[in-house]
Amino acid sequence: MNIAIIGTGNVGGALATRWAQYGHHIYLGVQNTNSFKGQHLIEHPNIQALTIAQAVAHCNAVLMATPPTAVFNIIESMGKVENKIIIDATNAVRMAPDPYPTAYHALVDLTSAKIVKCFNTTGFENMLNPVYHQEGIDLFMAGDDADAKQLALQLALDAGFGNCYDFGKADKVELLEKFALSWINLAIMQGYGRDIAFKLLRK
């Protein structure tokens, strides 16, 4: 699969690495292809750096892993996104993309793409290695588009996660971001460390 990743920091870089290792072709959408954060990523033969518009044009799946307030500039830079799937991995923890509560809501309102919120509820270290005691940890997703959710599930499994549970429709997107804040609270504010993760268990 061809996947565009916009945002080459910790989260974007971790998922680029995992998906490239799985065999997907990754196109990093960057402002300057000669100088960008995570430039070492292109050492992998399945990862290439292009402009944002070029990366999106090459792919039907797009991961957005930037600060949520960057969503407006990204929408302008992406070009045509009709029928493409955009996975919003951002969290409006410190600042929302005003007047929208999350980047998900902005993407739904301002584009014709299929949007899903996912890959936002755990640290990038868990994306680089989502296996604890020989078992994949879990992810969660929210949104209204069934096709986007199906792709998010598949890409979560491809990255090594145990499952990606449906958190609900668009009305649960803000709750999912608060769930991400719960991981941040435990890992950082409560001092449990970043090597913790969520796993849904049944009796």
Contact map, one row per residue, 1 for C-alpha under 8 A:
11100000000000000000001110000000000000000000000000000000000000000000000000000000000000000000000000000000000000000000000000000000000000000000000000000000000000000000000000000000000000000000000000000000000
11110000000000000000000111100000000000000000000000000000011110000000000000000000000000000000000000000000000000000000000000000000000000000000000000000000000000000000000000000000000000000000000000000000000
11111000000000000000000111100000000000000000000000000000001111100000000000000000000000000000000000000000000000000000000000000000000000000000000000000000000000000000000000000000000000000000000000000000000
01111100000000000000000001111000000000000000000000000011011011100000000000000000000000000000000000000000000000000000000000000000000000000000000000000000000000000000000000000000000000000000000000000000000
00111111000100010000000001111000000000000000000000000010000001111000000000000000000000000000000000000000000000000000000000000000000000000000000000000000000000000000000000000000000000000000000000000000000
00011111000100000000000000011100000000000000000000010000000001111100000000000000000000000000000000000000000000000000000000000000000000000000000000000000000000000000000000000000000000000000000000000000000
00001111101110000000000000011100000000000000000000000000000000011100000000000000000000000000000000000000000000000000000000000000000000000000000000000000000000000000000000000000000000000000000000000000000
00001111111110000000000000010100000111000000000000000000000000001000000000000000000000000000000000000000000000000000000000000000000000000000000000000000000000000000000000000000000000000000000000000000000
00000011111110000000000000000000000011000000000000000000000000001100000000000000000000000000000000000000000000000000000000000000000000000000000000000000000000000000000000000000000000000000000000000000000
00000001111111000000000000000000000000000000000000000000000000000000000000000000000000000000000000000000000000000000000000010000000000000000000000000000000000000000000000000000000000000000000000000000000
00000011111111100000000000000000000000000000000000000000000000001000000000000000000000000000000000000000000000000000000000110010000000000000000000000000000000000000000000000000000000000000000000000000000
00001111111111110000000000000000000000000000000000000000000000111000000000000000000000000000000000000000000000000000000000000000000000000000000000000000000000000000000000000000000000000000000000000000000
00000011111111111000000000000000000001001000000000000000000000000000000000000000000000000000000000000000000000000000000000000000000000000000000000000000000000000000000000000000000000000000000000000000000
00000000011111111100000000000000000000000000000000000000000000000000000000000000000000000000000000000000000000000000000000011011000000000000000000000000000000000000000000000000000000000000000000000000000
00000000001111111110000000000000000000000000000000000000000000000000000000000000000000000000000000000000000000000000000000000011000000000000000000000000000000100000000000000000000000000000000000000000000
00001000000111111111000001000000000000001000001000000000000000000000000000000000000000000000000000000000000000000000000000000000000000000000000000000000000000000000000000000000000000000000000000000000000
00000000000011111111100000000000000000001000000000000000000000000000000000000000000000000000000000000000000000000000000000000001000000000000000000000000000000000000000000000000000000000000000000000000000
00000000000001111111110000000000000000000000000000000000000000000000000000000000000000000000000000000000000000000000000000000011000000000000000000000000000001100000000000000000000000000000000000000000000
00000000000000111111111111000000000000000000000000000000000000000000000000000000000000000000000000000000000000000000000000000000000000000000000000000000001001100000000000000000000000000000000000000000000
00000000000000011111111111000000000000000001011000000000000000000000000000000000000000000000000000000000000000000000000000000000000000000000000000000000000000000000000000000000000000000000000000000000000
00000000000000001111111100000000000000000000010000000000000000000000000000000000000000000000000000000000000000000000000000000000000000000000000000000000000000000000000000000000000000000000000000000000000
00000000000000000111111100000000000000000000000000000000000000000000000000000000000000000000000000000000000000000000000000000000000000000000000000000000000001100000000000000000000000000000000000000000000
10000000000000000011111110000000000000000000010000000000000000000000000000000000000000000000000000000000000000000000000000000000000000000000000000000000000000000000000000000000000000000000000000000000000
11100000000000000011111111000000000000000000010000000000000000000000000000000000000000000000000000000000000000000000000000000000000000000000000000000000000000000000000000000000000000000000000000000000000
11100000000000000011001111100000000000000000011000000000000000000000000000000000000000000000000000000000000000000000000000000000000000000000000000000000000000000000000000000000000000000000000000000000000
01111000000000010011000111110000000000000000011100000000000000000000000000000000000000000000000000000000000000000000000000000000000000000000000000000000000000000000000000000000000000000000000000000000000
01111000000000000000000011111000000000000000001111000010010000000000000000000000000000000000000000000000000000000000000000000000000000000000000000000000000000000000000000000000000000000000000000000000000
00011111000000000000000001111100000000000000001111110010000000000000000000000000000000000000000000000000000000000000000000000000000000000000000000000000000000000000000000000000000000000000000000000000000
00011110000000000000000000111110000000000000000011111111000000000000000000000000000000000000000000000000000000000000000000000000000000000000000000000000000000000000000000000000000000000000000000000000000
00000111000000000000000000011111100100000000000011110000000000000000000000000000000000000000000000000000000000000000000000000000000000000000000000000000000000000000000000000000000000000000000000000000000
00000000000000000000000000001111100100000000000000110000000000000000000000000000000000000000000000000000000000000000000000000000000000000000000000000000000000000000000000000000000000000000000000000000000
00000000000000000000000000000111111100000000000000100000000000000000000000000000000000000000000000000000000000000000000000000000000000000000000000000000000000000000000000000000000000000000000000000000000
00000000000000000000000000000111111100000000000011100000000000000000000000000000000000000000000000000000000000000000000000000000000000000000000000000000000000000000000000000000000000000000000000000000000
00000000000000000000000000000001111100000000000000000000000000000000000000000000000000000000000000000000000000000000000000000000000000000000000000000000000000000000000000000000000000000000000000000000000
00000000000000000000000000000001111110100000000000000000000000000000000000000000000000000000000000000000000000000000000000000000000000000000000000000000000000000000000000000000000000000000000000000000000
00000001000000000000000000000111111111100000000000000000000000000000000000000000000000000000000000000000000000000000000000000000000000000000000000000000000000000000000000000000000000000000000000000000000
00000001100000000000000000000000001111100000000000000000000000000000000000000000000000000000000000000000000000000000000000000000000000000000000000000000000000000000000000000000000000000000000000000000000
00000001100010000000000000000000000111111000000000000000000000000000000000000000000000000000000000000000000000000000000000000000000000000000000000000000000000000000000000000000000000000000000000000000000
00000000000000000000000000000000001111111100000000000000000000000000000000000000000000000000000000000000000000000000000000000000000000000000000000000000000000000000000000000000000000000000000000000000000
00000000000000000000000000000000000001111110000000000000000000000000000000000000000000000000000000000000000000000000000000000000000000000000000000000000000000000000000000000000000000000000000000000000000
00000000000010011000000000000000000001111111001000000000000000000000000000000000000000000000000000000000000000000000000000000000000000000000000000000000000000000000000000000000000000000000000000000000000
00000000000000000000000000000000000000111111111110000000000000000000000000000000000000000000000000000000000000000000000000000000000000000000000000000000000000000000000000000000000000000000000000000000000
00000000000000000000000000000000000000011111101000000000000000000000000000000000000000000000000000000000000000000000000000000000000000000000000000000000000000000000000000000000000000000000000000000000000
00000000000000000001000000000000000000001111111000000000000000000000000000000000000000000000000000000000000000000000000000000000000000000000000000000000000000000000000000000000000000000000000000000000000
00000000000000000000000000000000000000000111111100000000000000000000000000000000000000000000000000000000000000000000000000000000000000000000000000000000000000000000000000000000000000000000000000000000000
00000000000000000001101111000000000000000101111100000000000000000000000000000000000000000000000000000000000000000000000000000000000000000000000000000000000000000000000000000000000000000000000000000000000
00000000000000010001000011110000000000001111111110000000000000000000000000000000000000000000000000000000000000000000000000000000000000000000000000000000000000000000000000000000000000000000000000000000000
00000000000000000000000001110000000000000100111111000000000000000000000000000000000000000000000000000000000000000000000000000000000000000000000000000000000000000000000000000000000000000000000000000000000
00000000000000000000000000111100100000000100001111100010000000000000000000000000000000000000000000000000000000000000000000000000000000000000000000000000000000000000000000000000000000000000000000000000000
00000000000000000000000000111100100000000000000111111110000000000000000000000000000000000000000000000000000000000000000000000000000000000000000000000000000000000000000000000000000000000000000000000000000
00000000000000000000000000011111100000000000000011111110000000000000000000000000000000000000000000000000000000000000000000000000000000000000000000000000000000000000000000000000000000000000000000000000000
00000100000000000000000000011110000000000000000001111111000000000000000001001100000000000000000000000000000000000000000000000000000000000000000000000000000000000000000000000000000000000000000000000000000
00000000000000000000000000001000000000000000000001111111100000000000000000001110000000000000000000000000000000000000000000000000000000000000000000000000000000000000000000000000000000000000000000000000000
00000000000000000000000000001000000000000000000001111111110000000000000000000000000000000000000000000000000000000000000000000000000000000000000000000000000000000000000000000000000000000000000000000000000
00011000000000000000000000111000000000000000000011111111111000000000000000000000000000000000000000000000000000000000000000000000000000000000000000000000000000000000000000000000000000000000000000000000000
00010000000000000000000000001000000000000000000000011111111111000000000000000110100000000000000000000000000000000000000000000000000000000000000000000000000000000000000000000000000000000000000000000000000
00000000000000000000000000000000000000000000000000001111111100000000000000000011000000000000000000000000000000000000000000000000000000000000000000000000000000000000000000000000000000000000000000000000000
01010000000000000000000000100000000000000000000000000111111100000000000000000000000000000000000000000000000000000000000000000000000000000000000000000000000000000000000000000000000000000000000000000000000
01110000000000000000000000000000000000000000000000000011111111000000000000000000000100000000000000000000000000000000000000000000000000000000000000000000000000000000000000000000000000000000000000000000000
01100000000000000000000000000000000000000000000000000001111111000000000000000000001110000000000000000000000000000000000000000000000000000000000000000000000000000000000000000000000000000000000000000000000
01110000000000000000000000000000000000000000000000000001001111100000000000000000000111100000000000000000000000000000000000000000000000000000000000000000000000000000000000000000000000000000000000000000000
00111100000000000000000000000000000000000000000000000001001111110000000000000000000111100000000000000000000000000000000000000000000000000000000000000000000000000000000000000000000000000000000000000000000
00111100000100000000000000000000000000000000000000000000000011111000000000000000000001111000000000000000000000000000000000000000000000000000000000000000000000000000000000000000000000000000000000000000000
00001110000100000000000000000000000000000000000000000000000001111100000000000000000001111100000000000000000000000000000000000000000000000000000000000000000000000000000000000000000000000000000000000000000
00001111101100000000000000000000000000000000000000000000000000111110000000000000000000011100000000000000000000000000000000000000000000000000000000000000000000000000000000000000000000000000000000000000000
00000110100000000000000000000000000000000000000000000000000000011111011000000000000000001100000000000000000000000000000000000000000000000000000000000000000000000000000000000000000000000000000000000000000
00000000000000000000000000000000000000000000000000000000000000001111111000000000000000000111000000000000000000000000000000000000000000000000000000000000000000000000000000000000000000000000000000000000000
00000000000000000000000000000000000000000000000000000000000000000111111000000000000000000111001110000110000000000000000000000000000000000000000000000000000000000000000000000000000000000000000000000000000
00000000000000000000000000000000000000000000000000000000000000000011111100000000000000000000001111000010000000000000000000000000000000000000000000000000000000000000000000000000000000000000000000000000000
00000000000000000000000000000000000000000000000000000000000000000111111111000000000000000000000010000000000000000000000000000000000000000000000000000000000000000000000000000000000000000000000000000000000
00000000000000000000000000000000000000000000000000000000000000000111111111100000000000000000000010000010011000000000000000000000000000000000000000000000000000000000000000000000000000000000000000000000000
00000000000000000000000000000000000000000000000000000000000000000000111111110000000000000000000000000000010000000000000000000000000000000000000000000000000000000000000000000000000000000000000000000000000
00000000000000000000000000000000000000000000000000000000000000000000011111111000000000000000000000000000000000000000000000000000000000000000000000000000000000000000000000000000000000000000000000000000000
00000000000000000000000000000000000000000000000000010000000000000000011111111100000000000000000000000000000000000000000000000000000000000000000000000000000000000000000000000000000000000000000000000000000
00000000000000000000000000000000000000000000000000000000000000000000001111111110000000000000000000000000001001100000000000000000000000000000000000000000000000000000000000000000000000000000000000000000000
00000000000000000000000000000000000000000000000000000000000000000000000111111110000000000000000000000000000000000000000000000000000000000000000000000000000000000000000000000000000000000000000000000000000
00000000000000000000000000000000000000000000000000011000000000000000000011111110000000000000000000000000000000000000000000000000000000000000000000000000000000000000000000000000000000000000000000000000000
00000000000000000000000000000000000000000000000000011001000000000000000001111111100000000000000000000000000000000000000000000000000000000000000000000000000000000000000000000000000000000000000000000000000
00000000000000000000000000000000000000000000000000001001100000000000000000111111100000000000000000000000000000000000000000000000000000000000000000000000000000000000000000000000000000000000000000000000000
00000000000000000000000000000000000000000000000000000000100000000000000000000111110000000000000000000000000000000000000000000000000000000000000000000000000000000000000000000000000000000000000000000000000
00000000000000000000000000000000000000000000000000000001000000000000000000000111111100000000000000000000000000111000000000000000000000000000000000000000000000000000000000000000000000000000000000000000000
00000000000000000000000000000000000000000000000000000000000000000000000000000001111100000000000000000000000000111000000000000000000000000000000000000000000000000000000000000000000000000000000000000000000
00000000000000000000000000000000000000000000000000000000000100000000000000000000111110000000000000000000000000011100000000000000000000000000000000000000000000000000000000000000000000000000000000000000000
00000000000000000000000000000000000000000000000000000000001111000000000000000000111111000000000000000000000000001100000000000000000000000000000000000000000000000000000000000000000000000000000000000000000
00000000000000000000000000000000000000000000000000000000000111000000000000000000001111100000000000000000000000001111000000000000000000000000000000110000000000000000000000000000000000000000000000000000000
00000000000000000000000000000000000000000000000000000000000011110000000000000000000111110000000000000000000000001111000000000000000000000000000000010000000000000000000000000000000000000000000000000000000
00000000000000000000000000000000000000000000000000000000000011110000000000000000000011111000000000000000000000000011110000000000000000000000000000010001000000000000000000000000000000000000000000000000000
00000000000000000000000000000000000000000000000000000000000000111000000000000000000001111100000000000011000000000011111100000000000000000000000000000000000000000000000000000000000000000000000000000000000
00000000000000000000000000000000000000000000000000000000000000111100000000000000000000111110000000000000000000000000111100000000000000000000000000000000000000000000000000000000000000000000000000000000000
00000000000000000000000000000000000000000000000000000000000000011111000000000000000000011111000000000010000000000000000100000000000000000000000000000000000000000000000000000000000000000000000000000000000
00000000000000000000000000000000000000000000000000000000000000000011000000000000000000001111100000000110000000000000000100000000000000000000000000000000000000000000000000000000100100000000000000000000000
00000000000000000000000000000000000000000000000000000000000000000011000000000000000000000111111110001110000000000000000000000000000000000000000000000000000000000000000000000000100000000000000000000000000
00000000000000000000000000000000000000000000000000000000000000000000000000000000000000000011111100000000000000000000000000000000000000000000000000000000000000000000000000000000100010000000000000000000000
00000000000000000000000000000000000000000000000000000000000000000000000000000000000000000001111100000000000000000000000000000000000000000000000000000000000000000000000000000000000000000000000000000000000
00000000000000000000000000000000000000000000000000000000000000000001100000000000000000000001111110000000000000000000000000000000000000000000000000000000000000000000000000000000000000000000000000000000000
00000000000000000000000000000000000000000000000000000000000000000001100000000000000000000001111111111110000000000000000000000000000000000000000000000000000000000000000000000000000000000000000000000000000
00000000000000000000000000000000000000000000000000000000000000000001111000000000000000000001001111111110010000000000000000000000000000000000000000000000000000000000000000000000000000000000000000000000000
00000000000000000000000000000000000000000000000000000000000000000000100000000000000000000000000111111000000000000000000000000000000000000000000000000000000000000000000000000000000000000000000000000000000
00000000000000000000000000000000000000000000000000000000000000000000000000000000000000000000000111111000000000000000000000000000000000000000000000000000000000000000000000000000000000000000000000000000000
00000000000000000000000000000000000000000000000000000000000000000000000000000000000000000000000111111110110000000000000000000000000000000000000000000000000000000000000000000000000000000000000000000000000
00000000000000000000000000000000000000000000000000000000000000000000000000000000000000000001000111111110100000000000000000000000000000000000000000000000000000000000000000000100000000000000000000000000000
00000000000000000000000000000000000000000000000000000000000000000001000000000000000000000011000110011111110000000000000000000000000000000000000000000000000000000000000000000100000000000000000000000000000
00000000000000000000000000000000000000000000000000000000000000000001101000000000000000010111000110011111111000000000000000000000000000000000000000000000000000000000000000000000000000000000000000000000000
00000000000000000000000000000000000000000000000000000000000000000000000000000000000000010000000000000111111100000011100000000000000000000000000000000000000000000000000000001000000000000000000000000000000
00000000000000000000000000000000000000000000000000000000000000000000000000000000000000000000000000011111111110000000000000000000000000000000000000000000000000000000000000000000000000000000000000000000000
00000000000000000000000000000000000000000000000000000000000000000000001100000000000000000000000010010111111111000000000000000000000000000000000000000000000000000000000000000000000000000000000000000000000
00000000000000000000000000000000000000000000000000000000000000000000001000100000000000000000000000000011111111101010000000000000000000000000000000000000000000000000000000000000000000000000000000000000000
00000000000000000000000000000000000000000000000000000000000000000000000000000000000000000000000000000001111111111110000000000000000000000000000000000000000000000000000000000000000000000000000000000000000
00000000000000000000000000000000000000000000000000000000000000000000000000000000000000000000000000000000111111100000000000000000000000000000000000000000000000000000000000000000000000000000000000000000000
00000000000000000000000000000000000000000000000000000000000000000000000000100000000000000000000000000000011111110000000000000000000000000000000000000000000000000000000000000000000000000000000000000000000
00000000000000000000000000000000000000000000000000000000000000000000000000100000110000000000000000000000001111111000000000000000000000000000000000000000000000000000000000000000000000000000000000000000000
00000000000000000000000000000000000000000000000000000000000000000000000000000000111000000000000000000000000101111100000000000000000000000000000000000000000000000000000000000000000000000000000000000000000
00000000000000000000000000000000000000000000000000000000000000000000000000000000111111000000000000000000001100111110000000000000000000000000000000000000000000000000000000000000000000000000000000000000000
00000000000000000000000000000000000000000000000000000000000000000000000000000000001111000000000000000000000100011111000000000000000000000000000010110000000000000000000000000000000000000000000000000000000
00000000000000000000000000000000000000000000000000000000000000000000000000000000000011110000000000000001001100001111100000000000000000000000001110010000000000000000000000000000000000000000000000000000000
00000000000000000000000000000000000000000000000000000000000000000000000000000000000011110000000000000001000000000111110000000000000000000000111110011001000000000000000000000000000000000000000000000000000
00000000000000000000000000000000000000000000000000000000000000000000000000000000000000111000000000000001000000000011111100000000000000000000111000000000000000000000000000001000000000000000000000000000000
00000000000000000000000000000000000000000000000000000000000000000000000000000000000000111000000000000000000000000001111110000000000000000011110000000001000000000000000000000000000000000000000000000000000
00000000000000000000000000000000000000000000000000000000000000000000000000000000000000011000000000000000000000000000111111000000000000000011100000000000000100000000000000000000000000000000000000000000000
00000000000000000000000000000000000000000000000000000000000000000000000000000000000000011110000000000000000000000000111111100000000000000000000000000000000000000000000000000000100100000000000000000000000
00000000000000000000000000000000000000000000000000000000000000000000000000000000000000000000000000000000000000000000011111100000000000000011000000000000000000000000000000000001101110100000000000000000000
00000000000000000000000000000000000000000000000000000000000000000000000000000000000000000000000000000000000000000000001111110110000000000010000000000000000000000000000000000000000100110000000000001000000
00000000001000000000000000000000000000000000000000000000000000000000000000000000000000000000000000000000000000000000000111111110000000000000000000000000000000000000000000000000000000000000000001000000000
00000000011001000000000000000000000000000000000000000000000000000000000000000000000000000000000000000000000000000000000001111111000000000000000000000000000000000000000000000000000000000000000000000000000
00000000000001000000000000000000000000000000000000000000000000000000000000000000000000000000000000000000000000000000000000111111110000000000000000000000000000000000000000000000000000000000000001100000000
00000000000000000000000000000000000000000000000000000000000000000000000000000000000000000000000000000000000000000000000001111111111000000000000000000000000000000000000000000000000000000000000000101000000
00000000001001100100000000000000000000000000000000000000000000000000000000000000000000000000000000000000000000000000000001111111110000000000000000000000000000100000000000000000000000000000000000000000000
00000000000001101100000000000000000000000000000000000000000000000000000000000000000000000000000000000000000000000000000000011111110000000000000000000000000000000000000000000000000000000000000000000000000
00000000000000000000000000000000000000000000000000000000000000000000000000000000000000000000000000000000000000000000000000001111111000000000000000000000000000010000000000000000000000000000000000000000000
00000000000000000000000000000000000000000000000000000000000000000000000000000000000000000000000000000000000000000000000000001111111100011000000000000000000000111000000000000000000000000000000000000000000
00000000000000000000000000000000000000000000000000000000000000000000000000000000000000000000000000000000000000000000000000000100111111111000000000000000000000011000000000000000000000000000000000000000000
00000000000000000000000000000000000000000000000000000000000000000000000000000000000000000000000000000000000000000000000000000000011111111000000000000000000000000000000000000000000000000000000000000000000
00000000000000000000000000000000000000000000000000000000000000000000000000000000000000000000000000000000000000000000000000000000001111100000000000000000000000000000000000000000000000000000000000000000000
00000000000000000000000000000000000000000000000000000000000000000000000000000000000000000000000000000000000000000000000000000000001111110000000000000000000000000000000000000000000000000000000000000000000
00000000000000000000000000000000000000000000000000000000000000000000000000000000000000000000000000000000000000000000000000000000001111111000000000000000000000000100000000000000000000000000000000000000000
00000000000000000000000000000000000000000000000000000000000000000000000000000000000000000000000000000000000000000000000000000000011101111100000000000000000000011110000000000000000000000000000000000000000
00000000000000000000000000000000000000000000000000000000000000000000000000000000000000000000000000000000000000000000000000000000011100111110000000000000000000001110000000000000000000000000000000001110000
00000000000000000000000000000000000000000000000000000000000000000000000000000000000000000000000000000000000000000000000000000000000000011111000000000000000000001111100000000000000000000000000000001111000
00000000000000000000000000000000000000000000000000000000000000000000000000000000000000000000000000000000000000000000011011000000000000001111100000000000000100001111100000000000000000000000000000000100000
00000000000000000000000000000000000000000000000000000000000000000000000000000000000000000000000000000000000000000000011010000000000000000111110000000000000000000001111000000001000000000000000000000000000
00000000000000000000000000000000000000000000000000000000000000000000000000000000000000000000000000000000000000000001111000000000000000000011111000001001000000000001111100000001000000000000000000000000000
00000000000000000000000000000000000000000000000000000000000000000000000000000000000000000000000000000000000000000001110000000000000000000001111100001000000000000000011111011001000000000000000000000000000
00000000000000000000000000000000000000000000000000000000000000000000000000000000000000000000000000000000000000000011100000000000000000000000111110001000000000000000000111111000000000000000000000000000000
00000000000000000000000000000000000000000000000000000000000000000000000000000000000000000000000000000000000000000011000000000000000000000000011111000000000000000000000011000000000000000000000000000000000
00000000000000000000000000000000000000000000000000000000000000000000000000000000000000000000000000000000000000000111000000000000000000000000001111111000000000000000000000000000000000000000000000000000000
00000000000000000000000000000000000000000000000000000000000000000000000000000000000000000000000000000000000000000000000000000000000000000000000111111100000000000000000000000000000000000000000000000000000
00000000000000000000000000000000000000000000000000000000000000000000000000000000000010000000000000000000000000000100000000000000000000000000000011111110000000000000000000000000000000000000000000000000000
00000000000000000000000000000000000000000000000000000000000000000000000000000000000011100000000000000000000000000111000000000000000000000000000011111111000000000000000000000000000000000000000000000000000
00000000000000000000000000000000000000000000000000000000000000000000000000000000000000000000000000000000000000000001000000000000000000000000111011111111100000000000010000000000000000000000000000000000000
00000000000000000000000000000000000000000000000000000000000000000000000000000000000000000000000000000000000000000000000000000000000000000000000001111111110000000000000000000000000000000000000000000000000
00000000000000000000000000000000000000000000000000000000000000000000000000000000000000000000000000000000000000000000000000000000000000000000000000111111111000000000000000000000000000000000000000000000000
00000000000000000000000000000000000000000000000000000000000000000000000000000000000000100000000000000000000000000001010000000000000000000000100000011111111100000001000000000000000000000000000000000000000
00000000000000000000000000000000000000000000000000000000000000000000000000000000000000000000000000000000000000000000000000000000000000000000000000001111111110000011100000000000000000000000000000000000000
00000000000000000000000000000000000000000000000000000000000000000000000000000000000000000000000000000000000000000000000000000000000000000000000000000111111111000000000000000000000000000000000000000000000
00000000000000000010000000000000000000000000000000000000000000000000000000000000000000000000000000000000000000000000000000000000000000000000000000000011111111100000000000000000000000000000000000000000000
00000000000000000000000000000000000000000000000000000000000000000000000000000000000000000000000000000000000000000000001000000000000000000010000000000001111111111111000000000000000000000000000000000000000
00000000000000000000000000000000000000000000000000000000000000000000000000000000000000000000000000000000000000000000000000000000000000000000000000000000111111111111000000000000000000000000000000000000000
00000000000000000110010000000000000000000000000000000000000000000000000000000000000000000000000000000000000000000000000000000000000000000000000000000000011111111000000000000000000000000000000000000000000
00000000000000100110010000000000000000000000000000000000000000000000000000000000000000000000000000000000000000000000000000000010010000000000000000000000001111111000000000000000000000000000000000000000000
00000000000000000000000000000000000000000000000000000000000000000000000000000000000000000000000000000000000000000000000000000000111000010000000000000000000111111100000000000000000000000000000000000000000
00000000000000000000000000000000000000000000000000000000000000000000000000000000000000000000000000000000000000000000000000000000011000011110000000000000000111111111000000000000000000000000000000000000000
00000000000000000000000000000000000000000000000000000000000000000000000000000000000000000000000000000000000000000000000000000000000000111110000000000000000110011111000000000000000000000000000000000000000
00000000000000000000000000000000000000000000000000000000000000000000000000000000000000000000000000000000000000000000000000000000000000011110000000000000100110001111100000000000000000000000000000000000000
00000000000000000000000000000000000000000000000000000000000000000000000000000000000000000000000000000000000000000000000000000000000000000111100000000001100110001111110000000000000000000000000000000000000
00000000000000000000000000000000000000000000000000000000000000000000000000000000000000000000000000000000000000000000000000000000000000000111100000000000100000000011111000000000000000000000000000000000000
00000000000000000000000000000000000000000000000000000000000000000000000000000000000000000000000000000000000000000000000000000000000000000001110000001000000000000001111100000000000000000000000000000000000
00000000000000000000000000000000000000000000000000000000000000000000000000000000000000000000000000000000000000000000000000000000000000000001110000000000000000000000111110010001000000000000000000000000000
00000000000000000000000000000000000000000000000000000000000000000000000000000000000000000000000000000000000000000000000000000000000000000000111000000000000000000000011111111000000000000000000000000000000
00000000000000000000000000000000000000000000000000000000000000000000000000000000000000000000000000000000000000000000000000000000000000000000011100000000000000000000001111111000000000000000000000000000000
00000000000000000000000000000000000000000000000000000000000000000000000000000000000000000000000000000000000000000000000000000000000000000000011100000000000000000000000111111000000000000000000000000000000
00000000000000000000000000000000000000000000000000000000000000000000000000000000000000000000000000000000000000000000000000000000000000000000001000000000000000000000000111111110000000000000000000000000000
00000000000000000000000000000000000000000000000000000000000000000000000000000000000000000000000000000000000000000000000000000000000000000000011000000000000000000000001111111111000000000000000000000000000
00000000000000000000000000000000000000000000000000000000000000000000000000000000000000000000000000000001000000000000100000000000000000000000011000000000000000000000000111111111100000000000000000000000000
00000000000000000000000000000000000000000000000000000000000000000000000000000000000000000000000000001100000000000000000000000000000000000000000000000000000000000000000000111111110000000000000000000000000
00000000000000000000000000000000000000000000000000000000000000000000000000000000000000000000000000000000000000000000000000000000000000000000000000000000000000000000000000111111111000000000000000000000000
00000000000000000000000000000000000000000000000000000000000000000000000000000000000000000000000000000000000000000000000010000000000000000001110000000000000000000000001000011111111100000000000000000000000
00000000000000000000000000000000000000000000000000000000000000000000000000000000000000000011100000000000000000000000000110000000000000000000000000000000000000000000000000001111111110000000000000000000000
00000000000000000000000000000000000000000000000000000000000000000000000000000000000000000000000000000000000000000000000000000000000000000000000000000000000000000000000000000111111111000000000000000000000
00000000000000000000000000000000000000000000000000000000000000000000000000000000000000000000000000000000000000000000000010000000000000000000000000000000000000000000000000000011111111100000000000000000000
00000000000000000000000000000000000000000000000000000000000000000000000000000000000000000010000000000000000000000000000111000000000000000000000000000000000000000000000000000001111111110000000000000000000
00000000000000000000000000000000000000000000000000000000000000000000000000000000000000000000100000000000000000000000000010000000000000000000000000000000000000000000000000000000111111111000000000000000000
00000000000000000000000000000000000000000000000000000000000000000000000000000000000000000000000000000000000000000000000000000000000000000000000000000000000000000000000000000000011111111100000000000000000
00000000000000000000000000000000000000000000000000000000000000000000000000000000000000000000000000000000000000000000000011000000000000000000000000000000000000000000000000000000001111111110000000001000000
00000000000000000000000000000000000000000000000000000000000000000000000000000000000000000000000000000000000000000000000001000000000000000000000000000000000000000000000000000000000111111111100000000000000
00000000000000000000000000000000000000000000000000000000000000000000000000000000000000000000000000000000000000000000000000000000000000000000000000000000000000000000000000000000000011111111110000000000000
00000000000000000000000000000000000000000000000000000000000000000000000000000000000000000000000000000000000000000000000000000000000000000000000000000000000000000000000000000000000001111111111110000000000
00000000000000000000000000000000000000000000000000000000000000000000000000000000000000000000000000000000000000000000000000000000000000000000000000000000000000000000000000000000000000111111111111110000000
00000000000000000000000000000000000000000000000000000000000000000000000000000000000000000000000000000000000000000000000000000000000000000000000000000000000000000000000000000000000000011111111111000000000
00000000000000000000000000000000000000000000000000000000000000000000000000000000000000000000000000000000000000000000000000000000000000000000000000000000000000000000000000000000000000011111111000000000000
00000000000000000000000000000000000000000000000000000000000000000000000000000000000000000000000000000000000000000000000000000000000000000000000000000000000000000000000000000000000000001111111100000000000
00000000000000000000000000000000000000000000000000000000000000000000000000000000000000000000000000000000000000000000000000000000000000000000000000000000000000000000000000000000000000000111111110000000000
00000000000000000000000000000000000000000000000000000000000000000000000000000000000000000000000000000000000000000000000000000000000000000000000000000000000000000000000000000000000000000111011111110000000
00000000000000000000000000000000000000000000000000000000000000000000000000000000000000000000000000000000000000000000000000000000000000000000000000000000000000000000000000000000000000000111001111110000000
00000000000000000000000000000000000000000000000000000000000000000000000000000000000000000000000000000000000000000000000000101000000000000000000000000000000000000000000000000000000000000011000111110000000
00000000000000000000000000000000000000000000000000000000000000000000000000000000000000000000000000000000000000000000000000001100000000000000000000000000000000000000000000000000000000000010000111111000000
00000000000000000000000000000000000000000000000000000000000000000000000000000000000000000000000000000000000000000000000000000000000000000000000000000000000000000000000000000000000000000010000111111100000
00000000000000000000000000000000000000000000000000000000000000000000000000000000000000000000000000000000000000000000000001000100000000001100000000000000000000000000000000000000000000100000000000111110000
00000000000000000000000000000000000000000000000000000000000000000000000000000000000000000000000000000000000000000000000000000000000000001110000000000000000000000000000000000000000000000000000000011111000
00000000000000000000000000000000000000000000000000000000000000000000000000000000000000000000000000000000000000000000000000000000000000001100000000000000000000000000000000000000000000000000000000001111100
00000000000000000000000000000000000000000000000000000000000000000000000000000000000000000000000000000000000000000000000000000000000000000100000000000000000000000000000000000000000000000000000000000111110
00000000000000000000000000000000000000000000000000000000000000000000000000000000000000000000000000000000000000000000000000000000000000000000000000000000000000000000000000000000000000000000000000000011111
00000000000000000000000000000000000000000000000000000000000000000000000000000000000000000000000000000000000000000000000000000000000000000000000000000000000000000000000000000000000000000000000000000001111
00000000000000000000000000000000000000000000000000000000000000000000000000000000000000000000000000000000000000000000000000000000000000000000000000000000000000000000000000000000000000000000000000000000111
